[in-house]
Amino acid sequence: MADSKPQNDNLRRVFELTREMLALADEGDRDRRDDSCAILYGILRDAGYQLRKLATKEKQRHQTTGTWD
């Protein structure tokens, strides 16, 4: 977004990264051949959800303060 604030652009990038993390975790689980990969993709999925939760809270703060565009 050309006219948006850099801090909001960065949050949008976090949301995109978490979507990619969760998609990769799904693909990795589907294609894995051993339990150690399952652990890796489970951690990736968990981290994606945790980051999304933090980014959502930050977005809500921006909206509350009127800095979200």
mmCIF file of the N, C-alpha and C atoms, coordinates in Angstrom:
data_MODEL
# 
_entry.id   MODEL 
# 
loop_
_atom_site.group_PDB 
_atom_site.id 
_atom_site.type_symbol 
_atom_site.label_atom_id 
_atom_site.label_alt_id 
_atom_site.label_comp_id 
_atom_site.label_asym_id 
_atom_site.label_entity_id 
_atom_site.label_seq_id 
_atom_site.pdbx_PDB_ins_code 
_atom_site.Cartn_x 
_atom_site.Cartn_y 
_atom_site.Cartn_z 
_atom_site.occupancy 
_atom_site.B_iso_or_equiv 
_atom_site.pdbx_formal_charge 
_atom_site.auth_seq_id 
_atom_site.auth_comp_id 
_atom_site.auth_asym_id 
_atom_site.auth_atom_id 
_atom_site.pdbx_PDB_model_num 
ATOM 1   N N  . MET A 1 1  ? 0.833  -1.174  0.000  1.00 0.00 ? 1  MET A N  1 
ATOM 2   C CA . MET A 1 1  ? 0.000  0.000   0.000  1.00 0.00 ? 1  MET A CA 1 
ATOM 3   C C  . MET A 1 1  ? 0.885  1.247   0.000  1.00 0.00 ? 1  MET A C  1 
ATOM 4   N N  . ALA A 1 2  ? 0.778  2.012   -1.025 1.00 0.00 ? 2  ALA A N  1 
ATOM 5   C CA . ALA A 1 2  ? 1.656  3.157   -1.202 1.00 0.00 ? 2  ALA A CA 1 
ATOM 6   C C  . ALA A 1 2  ? 1.434  4.253   -0.163 1.00 0.00 ? 2  ALA A C  1 
ATOM 7   N N  . ASP A 1 3  ? 0.207  4.455   0.268  1.00 0.00 ? 3  ASP A N  1 
ATOM 8   C CA . ASP A 1 3  ? -0.090 5.548   1.184  1.00 0.00 ? 3  ASP A CA 1 
ATOM 9   C C  . ASP A 1 3  ? -0.201 5.118   2.640  1.00 0.00 ? 3  ASP A C  1 
ATOM 10  N N  . SER A 1 4  ? 0.049  3.864   2.942  1.00 0.00 ? 4  SER A N  1 
ATOM 11  C CA . SER A 1 4  ? -0.125 3.399   4.311  1.00 0.00 ? 4  SER A CA 1 
ATOM 12  C C  . SER A 1 4  ? 1.130  3.679   5.134  1.00 0.00 ? 4  SER A C  1 
ATOM 13  N N  . LYS A 1 5  ? 0.944  3.629   6.425  1.00 0.00 ? 5  LYS A N  1 
ATOM 14  C CA . LYS A 1 5  ? 2.033  3.884   7.360  1.00 0.00 ? 5  LYS A CA 1 
ATOM 15  C C  . LYS A 1 5  ? 2.984  2.677   7.389  1.00 0.00 ? 5  LYS A C  1 
ATOM 16  N N  . PRO A 1 6  ? 4.297  2.945   7.487  1.00 0.00 ? 6  PRO A N  1 
ATOM 17  C CA . PRO A 1 6  ? 5.268  1.833   7.484  1.00 0.00 ? 6  PRO A CA 1 
ATOM 18  C C  . PRO A 1 6  ? 5.006  0.802   8.586  1.00 0.00 ? 6  PRO A C  1 
ATOM 19  N N  . GLN A 1 7  ? 4.604  1.252   9.775  1.00 0.00 ? 7  GLN A N  1 
ATOM 20  C CA . GLN A 1 7  ? 4.364  0.291   10.858 1.00 0.00 ? 7  GLN A CA 1 
ATOM 21  C C  . GLN A 1 7  ? 3.187  -0.631  10.527 1.00 0.00 ? 7  GLN A C  1 
ATOM 22  N N  . ASN A 1 8  ? 2.205  -0.124  9.799  1.00 0.00 ? 8  ASN A N  1 
ATOM 23  C CA . ASN A 1 8  ? 1.082  -0.975  9.400  1.00 0.00 ? 8  ASN A CA 1 
ATOM 24  C C  . ASN A 1 8  ? 1.489  -1.910  8.265  1.00 0.00 ? 8  ASN A C  1 
ATOM 25  N N  . ASP A 1 9  ? 2.325  -1.408  7.364  1.00 0.00 ? 9  ASP A N  1 
ATOM 26  C CA . ASP A 1 9  ? 2.837  -2.277  6.297  1.00 0.00 ? 9  ASP A CA 1 
ATOM 27  C C  . ASP A 1 9  ? 3.611  -3.450  6.894  1.00 0.00 ? 9  ASP A C  1 
ATOM 28  N N  . ASN A 1 10 ? 4.400  -3.166  7.914  1.00 0.00 ? 10 ASN A N  1 
ATOM 29  C CA . ASN A 1 10 ? 5.163  -4.234  8.561  1.00 0.00 ? 10 ASN A CA 1 
ATOM 30  C C  . ASN A 1 10 ? 4.245  -5.261  9.204  1.00 0.00 ? 10 ASN A C  1 
ATOM 31  N N  . LEU A 1 11 ? 3.177  -4.796  9.850  1.00 0.00 ? 11 LEU A N  1 
ATOM 32  C CA . LEU A 1 11 ? 2.214  -5.747  10.434 1.00 0.00 ? 11 LEU A CA 1 
ATOM 33  C C  . LEU A 1 11 ? 1.559  -6.587  9.343  1.00 0.00 ? 11 LEU A C  1 
ATOM 34  N N  . ARG A 1 12 ? 1.221  -5.969  8.237  1.00 0.00 ? 12 ARG A N  1 
ATOM 35  C CA . ARG A 1 12 ? 0.633  -6.730  7.129  1.00 0.00 ? 12 ARG A CA 1 
ATOM 36  C C  . ARG A 1 12 ? 1.608  -7.800  6.638  1.00 0.00 ? 12 ARG A C  1 
ATOM 37  N N  . ARG A 1 13 ? 2.888  -7.465  6.609  1.00 0.00 ? 13 ARG A N  1 
ATOM 38  C CA . ARG A 1 13 ? 3.897  -8.445  6.212  1.00 0.00 ? 13 ARG A CA 1 
ATOM 39  C C  . ARG A 1 13 ? 3.967  -9.600  7.201  1.00 0.00 ? 13 ARG A C  1 
ATOM 40  N N  . VAL A 1 14 ? 3.788  -9.307  8.504  1.00 0.00 ? 14 VAL A N  1 
ATOM 41  C CA . VAL A 1 14 ? 3.769  -10.379 9.507  1.00 0.00 ? 14 VAL A CA 1 
ATOM 42  C C  . VAL A 1 14 ? 2.599  -11.317 9.236  1.00 0.00 ? 14 VAL A C  1 
ATOM 43  N N  . PHE A 1 15 ? 1.420  -10.741 8.931  1.00 0.00 ? 15 PHE A N  1 
ATOM 44  C CA . PHE A 1 15 ? 0.266  -11.589 8.622  1.00 0.00 ? 15 PHE A CA 1 
ATOM 45  C C  . PHE A 1 15 ? 0.543  -12.470 7.406  1.00 0.00 ? 15 PHE A C  1 
ATOM 46  N N  . GLU A 1 16 ? 1.178  -11.913 6.392  1.00 0.00 ? 16 GLU A N  1 
ATOM 47  C CA . GLU A 1 16 ? 1.514  -12.701 5.205  1.00 0.00 ? 16 GLU A CA 1 
ATOM 48  C C  . GLU A 1 16 ? 2.518  -13.806 5.550  1.00 0.00 ? 16 GLU A C  1 
ATOM 49  N N  . LEU A 1 17 ? 3.515  -13.476 6.337  1.00 0.00 ? 17 LEU A N  1 
ATOM 50  C CA . LEU A 1 17 ? 4.490  -14.491 6.748  1.00 0.00 ? 17 LEU A CA 1 
ATOM 51  C C  . LEU A 1 17 ? 3.831  -15.617 7.538  1.00 0.00 ? 17 LEU A C  1 
ATOM 52  N N  . THR A 1 18 ? 2.889  -15.275 8.409  1.00 0.00 ? 18 THR A N  1 
ATOM 53  C CA . THR A 1 18 ? 2.235  -16.331 9.184  1.00 0.00 ? 18 THR A CA 1 
ATOM 54  C C  . THR A 1 18 ? 1.385  -17.217 8.282  1.00 0.00 ? 18 THR A C  1 
ATOM 55  N N  . ARG A 1 19 ? 0.760  -16.630 7.269  1.00 0.00 ? 19 ARG A N  1 
ATOM 56  C CA . ARG A 1 19 ? 0.011  -17.466 6.309  1.00 0.00 ? 19 ARG A CA 1 
ATOM 57  C C  . ARG A 1 19 ? 0.956  -18.438 5.615  1.00 0.00 ? 19 ARG A C  1 
ATOM 58  N N  . GLU A 1 20 ? 2.122  -17.942 5.227  1.00 0.00 ? 20 GLU A N  1 
ATOM 59  C CA . GLU A 1 20 ? 3.108  -18.805 4.572  1.00 0.00 ? 20 GLU A CA 1 
ATOM 60  C C  . GLU A 1 20 ? 3.633  -19.869 5.521  1.00 0.00 ? 20 GLU A C  1 
ATOM 61  N N  . MET A 1 21 ? 3.871  -19.503 6.776  1.00 0.00 ? 21 MET A N  1 
ATOM 62  C CA . MET A 1 21 ? 4.341  -20.472 7.766  1.00 0.00 ? 21 MET A CA 1 
ATOM 63  C C  . MET A 1 21 ? 3.330  -21.595 7.945  1.00 0.00 ? 21 MET A C  1 
ATOM 64  N N  . LEU A 1 22 ? 2.048  -21.232 8.070  1.00 0.00 ? 22 LEU A N  1 
ATOM 65  C CA . LEU A 1 22 ? 1.014  -22.249 8.280  1.00 0.00 ? 22 LEU A CA 1 
ATOM 66  C C  . LEU A 1 22 ? 0.832  -23.120 7.047  1.00 0.00 ? 22 LEU A C  1 
ATOM 67  N N  . ALA A 1 23 ? 0.928  -22.526 5.874  1.00 0.00 ? 23 ALA A N  1 
ATOM 68  C CA . ALA A 1 23 ? 0.818  -23.326 4.643  1.00 0.00 ? 23 ALA A CA 1 
ATOM 69  C C  . ALA A 1 23 ? 1.991  -24.296 4.531  1.00 0.00 ? 23 ALA A C  1 
ATOM 70  N N  . LEU A 1 24 ? 3.192  -23.842 4.840  1.00 0.00 ? 24 LEU A N  1 
ATOM 71  C CA . LEU A 1 24 ? 4.357  -24.719 4.787  1.00 0.00 ? 24 LEU A CA 1 
ATOM 72  C C  . LEU A 1 24 ? 4.249  -25.844 5.811  1.00 0.00 ? 24 LEU A C  1 
ATOM 73  N N  . ALA A 1 25 ? 3.734  -25.526 7.004  1.00 0.00 ? 25 ALA A N  1 
ATOM 74  C CA . ALA A 1 25 ? 3.550  -26.558 8.027  1.00 0.00 ? 25 ALA A CA 1 
ATOM 75  C C  . ALA A 1 25 ? 2.581  -27.638 7.520  1.00 0.00 ? 25 ALA A C  1 
ATOM 76  N N  . ASP A 1 26 ? 1.515  -27.224 6.857  1.00 0.00 ? 26 ASP A N  1 
ATOM 77  C CA . ASP A 1 26 ? 0.558  -28.189 6.300  1.00 0.00 ? 26 ASP A CA 1 
ATOM 78  C C  . ASP A 1 26 ? 1.209  -29.046 5.222  1.00 0.00 ? 26 ASP A C  1 
ATOM 79  N N  . GLU A 1 27 ? 1.940  -28.397 4.324  1.00 0.00 ? 27 GLU A N  1 
ATOM 80  C CA . GLU A 1 27 ? 2.617  -29.141 3.258  1.00 0.00 ? 27 GLU A CA 1 
ATOM 81  C C  . GLU A 1 27 ? 3.664  -30.091 3.841  1.00 0.00 ? 27 GLU A C  1 
ATOM 82  N N  . GLY A 1 28 ? 4.424  -29.602 4.798  1.00 0.00 ? 28 GLY A N  1 
ATOM 83  C CA . GLY A 1 28 ? 5.453  -30.428 5.419  1.00 0.00 ? 28 GLY A CA 1 
ATOM 84  C C  . GLY A 1 28 ? 4.861  -31.637 6.113  1.00 0.00 ? 28 GLY A C  1 
ATOM 85  N N  . ASP A 1 29 ? 3.753  -31.431 6.824  1.00 0.00 ? 29 ASP A N  1 
ATOM 86  C CA . ASP A 1 29 ? 3.091  -32.562 7.483  1.00 0.00 ? 29 ASP A CA 1 
ATOM 87  C C  . ASP A 1 29 ? 2.598  -33.583 6.460  1.00 0.00 ? 29 ASP A C  1 
ATOM 88  N N  . ARG A 1 30 ? 2.068  -33.066 5.380  1.00 0.00 ? 30 ARG A N  1 
ATOM 89  C CA . ARG A 1 30 ? 1.540  -33.964 4.344  1.00 0.00 ? 30 ARG A CA 1 
ATOM 90  C C  . ARG A 1 30 ? 2.649  -34.804 3.718  1.00 0.00 ? 30 ARG A C  1 
ATOM 91  N N  . ASP A 1 31 ? 3.813  -34.202 3.520  1.00 0.00 ? 31 ASP A N  1 
ATOM 92  C CA . ASP A 1 31 ? 4.892  -34.873 2.788  1.00 0.00 ? 31 ASP A CA 1 
ATOM 93  C C  . ASP A 1 31 ? 5.935  -35.540 3.681  1.00 0.00 ? 31 ASP A C  1 
ATOM 94  N N  . ARG A 1 32 ? 5.832  -35.405 4.970  1.00 0.00 ? 32 ARG A N  1 
ATOM 95  C CA . ARG A 1 32 ? 6.894  -35.890 5.862  1.00 0.00 ? 32 ARG A CA 1 
ATOM 96  C C  . ARG A 1 32 ? 6.990  -37.413 5.854  1.00 0.00 ? 32 ARG A C  1 
ATOM 97  N N  . ARG A 1 33 ? 8.195  -37.875 6.215  1.00 0.00 ? 33 ARG A N  1 
ATOM 98  C CA . ARG A 1 33 ? 8.448  -39.317 6.236  1.00 0.00 ? 33 ARG A CA 1 
ATOM 99  C C  . ARG A 1 33 ? 8.844  -39.828 7.617  1.00 0.00 ? 33 ARG A C  1 
ATOM 100 N N  . ASP A 1 34 ? 9.020  -38.908 8.580  1.00 0.00 ? 34 ASP A N  1 
ATOM 101 C CA . ASP A 1 34 ? 9.441  -39.372 9.906  1.00 0.00 ? 34 ASP A CA 1 
ATOM 102 C C  . ASP A 1 34 ? 8.931  -38.429 10.983 1.00 0.00 ? 34 ASP A C  1 
ATOM 103 N N  . ASP A 1 35 ? 9.046  -38.877 12.227 1.00 0.00 ? 35 ASP A N  1 
ATOM 104 C CA . ASP A 1 35 ? 8.517  -38.119 13.351 1.00 0.00 ? 35 ASP A CA 1 
ATOM 105 C C  . ASP A 1 35 ? 9.287  -36.836 13.637 1.00 0.00 ? 35 ASP A C  1 
ATOM 106 N N  . SER A 1 36 ? 10.583 -36.812 13.344 1.00 0.00 ? 36 SER A N  1 
ATOM 107 C CA . SER A 1 36 ? 11.342 -35.588 13.616 1.00 0.00 ? 36 SER A CA 1 
ATOM 108 C C  . SER A 1 36 ? 10.853 -34.440 12.726 1.00 0.00 ? 36 SER A C  1 
ATOM 109 N N  . CYS A 1 37 ? 10.425 -34.759 11.515 1.00 0.00 ? 37 CYS A N  1 
ATOM 110 C CA . CYS A 1 37 ? 9.837  -33.730 10.659 1.00 0.00 ? 37 CYS A CA 1 
ATOM 111 C C  . CYS A 1 37 ? 8.492  -33.270 11.223 1.00 0.00 ? 37 CYS A C  1 
ATOM 112 N N  . ALA A 1 38 ? 7.738  -34.183 11.796 1.00 0.00 ? 38 ALA A N  1 
ATOM 113 C CA . ALA A 1 38 ? 6.458  -33.817 12.398 1.00 0.00 ? 38 ALA A CA 1 
ATOM 114 C C  . ALA A 1 38 ? 6.674  -32.800 13.509 1.00 0.00 ? 38 ALA A C  1 
ATOM 115 N N  . ILE A 1 39 ? 7.727  -32.994 14.291 1.00 0.00 ? 39 ILE A N  1 
ATOM 116 C CA . ILE A 1 39 ? 8.042  -32.050 15.365 1.00 0.00 ? 39 ILE A CA 1 
ATOM 117 C C  . ILE A 1 39 ? 8.377  -30.687 14.771 1.00 0.00 ? 39 ILE A C  1 
ATOM 118 N N  . LEU A 1 40 ? 9.216  -30.676 13.757 1.00 0.00 ? 40 LEU A N  1 
ATOM 119 C CA . LEU A 1 40 ? 9.600  -29.423 13.102 1.00 0.00 ? 40 LEU A CA 1 
ATOM 120 C C  . LEU A 1 40 ? 8.375  -28.668 12.596 1.00 0.00 ? 40 LEU A C  1 
ATOM 121 N N  . TYR A 1 41 ? 7.498  -29.346 11.875 1.00 0.00 ? 41 TYR A N  1 
ATOM 122 C CA . TYR A 1 41 ? 6.334  -28.674 11.301 1.00 0.00 ? 41 TYR A CA 1 
ATOM 123 C C  . TYR A 1 41 ? 5.310  -28.296 12.372 1.00 0.00 ? 41 TYR A C  1 
ATOM 124 N N  . GLY A 1 42 ? 5.264  -29.051 13.447 1.00 0.00 ? 42 GLY A N  1 
ATOM 125 C CA . GLY A 1 42 ? 4.402  -28.676 14.564 1.00 0.00 ? 42 GLY A CA 1 
ATOM 126 C C  . GLY A 1 42 ? 4.886  -27.391 15.228 1.00 0.00 ? 42 GLY A C  1 
ATOM 127 N N  . ILE A 1 43 ? 6.192  -27.267 15.382 1.00 0.00 ? 43 ILE A N  1 
ATOM 128 C CA . ILE A 1 43 ? 6.760  -26.044 15.965 1.00 0.00 ? 43 ILE A CA 1 
ATOM 129 C C  . ILE A 1 43 ? 6.527  -24.864 15.026 1.00 0.00 ? 43 ILE A C  1 
ATOM 130 N N  . LEU A 1 44 ? 6.704  -25.091 13.728 1.00 0.00 ? 44 LEU A N  1 
ATOM 131 C CA . LEU A 1 44 ? 6.460  -24.030 12.755 1.00 0.00 ? 44 LEU A CA 1 
ATOM 132 C C  . LEU A 1 44 ? 5.010  -23.559 12.830 1.00 0.00 ? 44 LEU A C  1 
ATOM 133 N N  . ARG A 1 45 ? 4.080  -24.497 12.912 1.00 0.00 ? 45 ARG A N  1 
ATOM 134 C CA . ARG A 1 45 ? 2.658  -24.158 12.999 1.00 0.00 ? 45 ARG A CA 1 
ATOM 135 C C  . ARG A 1 45 ? 2.367  -23.375 14.280 1.00 0.00 ? 45 ARG A C  1 
ATOM 136 N N  . ASP A 1 46 ? 2.905  -23.848 15.390 1.00 0.00 ? 46 ASP A N  1 
ATOM 137 C CA . ASP A 1 46 ? 2.691  -23.173 16.667 1.00 0.00 ? 46 ASP A CA 1 
ATOM 138 C C  . ASP A 1 46 ? 3.239  -21.743 16.621 1.00 0.00 ? 46 ASP A C  1 
ATOM 139 N N  . ALA A 1 47 ? 4.438  -21.578 16.083 1.00 0.00 ? 47 ALA A N  1 
ATOM 140 C CA . ALA A 1 47 ? 5.036  -20.244 15.991 1.00 0.00 ? 47 ALA A CA 1 
ATOM 141 C C  . ALA A 1 47 ? 4.197  -19.336 15.097 1.00 0.00 ? 47 ALA A C  1 
ATOM 142 N N  . GLY A 1 48 ? 3.681  -19.875 14.011 1.00 0.00 ? 48 GLY A N  1 
ATOM 143 C CA . GLY A 1 48 ? 2.825  -19.089 13.124 1.00 0.00 ? 48 GLY A CA 1 
ATOM 144 C C  . GLY A 1 48 ? 1.589  -18.584 13.832 1.00 0.00 ? 48 GLY A C  1 
ATOM 145 N N  . TYR A 1 49 ? 0.937  -19.465 14.598 1.00 0.00 ? 49 TYR A N  1 
ATOM 146 C CA . TYR A 1 49 ? -0.260 -19.050 15.334 1.00 0.00 ? 49 TYR A CA 1 
ATOM 147 C C  . TYR A 1 49 ? 0.074  -18.044 16.431 1.00 0.00 ? 49 TYR A C  1 
ATOM 148 N N  . GLN A 1 50 ? 1.192  -18.223 17.116 1.00 0.00 ? 50 GLN A N  1 
ATOM 149 C CA . GLN A 1 50 ? 1.586  -17.280 18.163 1.00 0.00 ? 50 GLN A CA 1 
ATOM 150 C C  . GLN A 1 50 ? 1.872  -15.903 17.579 1.00 0.00 ? 50 GLN A C  1 
ATOM 151 N N  . LEU A 1 51 ? 2.611  -15.866 16.479 1.00 0.00 ? 51 LEU A N  1 
ATOM 152 C CA . LEU A 1 51 ? 2.908  -14.587 15.829 1.00 0.00 ? 51 LEU A CA 1 
ATOM 153 C C  . LEU A 1 51 ? 1.634  -13.919 15.327 1.00 0.00 ? 51 LEU A C  1 
ATOM 154 N N  . ARG A 1 52 ? 0.730  -14.693 14.762 1.00 0.00 ? 52 ARG A N  1 
ATOM 155 C CA . ARG A 1 52 ? -0.534 -14.129 14.279 1.00 0.00 ? 52 ARG A CA 1 
ATOM 156 C C  . ARG A 1 52 ? -1.321 -13.517 15.434 1.00 0.00 ? 52 ARG A C  1 
ATOM 157 N N  . LYS A 1 53 ? -1.342 -14.200 16.569 1.00 0.00 ? 53 LYS A N  1 
ATOM 158 C CA . LYS A 1 53 ? -2.065 -13.687 17.733 1.00 0.00 ? 53 LYS A CA 1 
ATOM 159 C C  . LYS A 1 53 ? -1.464 -12.354 18.197 1.00 0.00 ? 53 LYS A C  1 
ATOM 160 N N  . LEU A 1 54 ? -0.134 -12.281 18.270 1.00 0.00 ? 54 LEU A N  1 
ATOM 161 C CA . LEU A 1 54 ? 0.525  -11.038 18.677 1.00 0.00 ? 54 LEU A CA 1 
ATOM 162 C C  . LEU A 1 54 ? 0.275  -9.923  17.663 1.00 0.00 ? 54 LEU A C  1 
ATOM 163 N N  . ALA A 1 55 ? 0.347  -10.243 16.387 1.00 0.00 ? 55 ALA A N  1 
ATOM 164 C CA . ALA A 1 55 ? 0.111  -9.233  15.354 1.00 0.00 ? 55 ALA A CA 1 
ATOM 165 C C  . ALA A 1 55 ? -1.334 -8.745  15.382 1.00 0.00 ? 55 ALA A C  1 
ATOM 166 N N  . THR A 1 56 ? -2.260 -9.629  15.662 1.00 0.00 ? 56 THR A N  1 
ATOM 167 C CA . THR A 1 56 ? -3.667 -9.240  15.756 1.00 0.00 ? 56 THR A CA 1 
ATOM 168 C C  . THR A 1 56 ? -3.873 -8.271  16.911 1.00 0.00 ? 56 THR A C  1 
ATOM 169 N N  . LYS A 1 57 ? -3.259 -8.547  18.046 1.00 0.00 ? 57 LYS A N  1 
ATOM 170 C CA . LYS A 1 57 ? -3.364 -7.630  19.186 1.00 0.00 ? 57 LYS A CA 1 
ATOM 171 C C  . LYS A 1 57 ? -2.757 -6.273  18.854 1.00 0.00 ? 57 LYS A C  1 
ATOM 172 N N  . GLU A 1 58 ? -1.636 -6.285  18.155 1.00 0.00 ? 58 GLU A N  1 
ATOM 173 C CA . GLU A 1 58 ? -0.986 -5.024  17.784 1.00 0.00 ? 58 GLU A CA 1 
ATOM 174 C C  . GLU A 1 58 ? -1.849 -4.243  16.795 1.00 0.00 ? 58 GLU A C  1 
ATOM 175 N N  . LYS A 1 59 ? -2.451 -4.940  15.847 1.00 0.00 ? 59 LYS A N  1 
ATOM 176 C CA . LYS A 1 59 ? -3.354 -4.284  14.897 1.00 0.00 ? 59 LYS A CA 1 
ATOM 177 C C  . LYS A 1 59 ? -4.523 -3.648  15.637 1.00 0.00 ? 59 LYS A C  1 
ATOM 178 N N  . GLN A 1 60 ? -5.071 -4.355  16.620 1.00 0.00 ? 60 GLN A N  1 
ATOM 179 C CA . GLN A 1 60 ? -6.178 -3.808  17.399 1.00 0.00 ? 60 GLN A CA 1 
ATOM 180 C C  . GLN A 1 60 ? -5.748 -2.544  18.152 1.00 0.00 ? 60 GLN A C  1 
ATOM 181 N N  . ARG A 1 61 ? -4.514 -2.538  18.672 1.00 0.00 ? 61 ARG A N  1 
ATOM 182 C CA . ARG A 1 61 ? -4.004 -1.330  19.341 1.00 0.00 ? 61 ARG A CA 1 
ATOM 183 C C  . ARG A 1 61 ? -3.912 -0.163  18.355 1.00 0.00 ? 61 ARG A C  1 
ATOM 184 N N  . HIS A 1 62 ? -3.435 -0.454  17.155 1.00 0.00 ? 62 HIS A N  1 
ATOM 185 C CA . HIS A 1 62 ? -3.345 0.588   16.135 1.00 0.00 ? 62 HIS A CA 1 
ATOM 186 C C  . HIS A 1 62 ? -4.734 1.116   15.785 1.00 0.00 ? 62 HIS A C  1 
ATOM 187 N N  . GLN A 1 63 ? -5.705 0.214   15.686 1.00 0.00 ? 63 GLN A N  1 
ATOM 188 C CA . GLN A 1 63 ? -7.069 0.634   15.372 1.00 0.00 ? 63 GLN A CA 1 
ATOM 189 C C  . GLN A 1 63 ? -7.654 1.489   16.501 1.00 0.00 ? 63 GLN A C  1 
ATOM 190 N N  . THR A 1 64 ? -7.397 1.101   17.738 1.00 0.00 ? 64 THR A N  1 
ATOM 191 C CA . THR A 1 64 ? -7.899 1.828   18.898 1.00 0.00 ? 64 THR A CA 1 
ATOM 192 C C  . THR A 1 64 ? -7.315 3.249   18.957 1.00 0.00 ? 64 THR A C  1 
ATOM 193 N N  . THR A 1 65 ? -6.043 3.375   18.594 1.00 0.00 ? 65 THR A N  1 
ATOM 194 C CA . THR A 1 65 ? -5.393 4.682   18.665 1.00 0.00 ? 65 THR A CA 1 
ATOM 195 C C  . THR A 1 65 ? -5.571 5.490   17.376 1.00 0.00 ? 65 THR A C  1 
ATOM 196 N N  . GLY A 1 66 ? -6.233 4.906   16.395 1.00 0.00 ? 66 GLY A N  1 
ATOM 197 C CA . GLY A 1 66 ? -6.475 5.603   15.142 1.00 0.00 ? 66 GLY A CA 1 
ATOM 198 C C  . GLY A 1 66 ? -5.281 5.666   14.210 1.00 0.00 ? 66 GLY A C  1 
ATOM 199 N N  . THR A 1 67 ? -4.300 4.783   14.430 1.00 0.00 ? 67 THR A N  1 
ATOM 200 C CA . THR A 1 67 ? -3.128 4.792   13.560 1.00 0.00 ? 67 THR A CA 1 
ATOM 201 C C  . THR A 1 67 ? -3.173 3.713   12.486 1.00 0.00 ? 67 THR A C  1 
ATOM 202 N N  . TRP A 1 68 ? -4.223 2.909   12.476 1.00 0.00 ? 68 TRP A N  1 
ATOM 203 C CA . TRP A 1 68 ? -4.349 1.860   11.453 1.00 0.00 ? 68 TRP A CA 1 
ATOM 204 C C  . TRP A 1 68 ? -5.005 2.469   10.219 1.00 0.00 ? 68 TRP A C  1 
ATOM 205 N N  . ASP A 1 69 ? -4.429 2.188   9.055  1.00 0.00 ? 69 ASP A N  1 
ATOM 206 C CA . ASP A 1 69 ? -5.009 2.687   7.820  1.00 0.00 ? 69 ASP A CA 1 
ATOM 207 C C  . ASP A 1 69 ? -5.413 1.555   6.915  1.00 0.00 ? 69 ASP A C  1 
# 
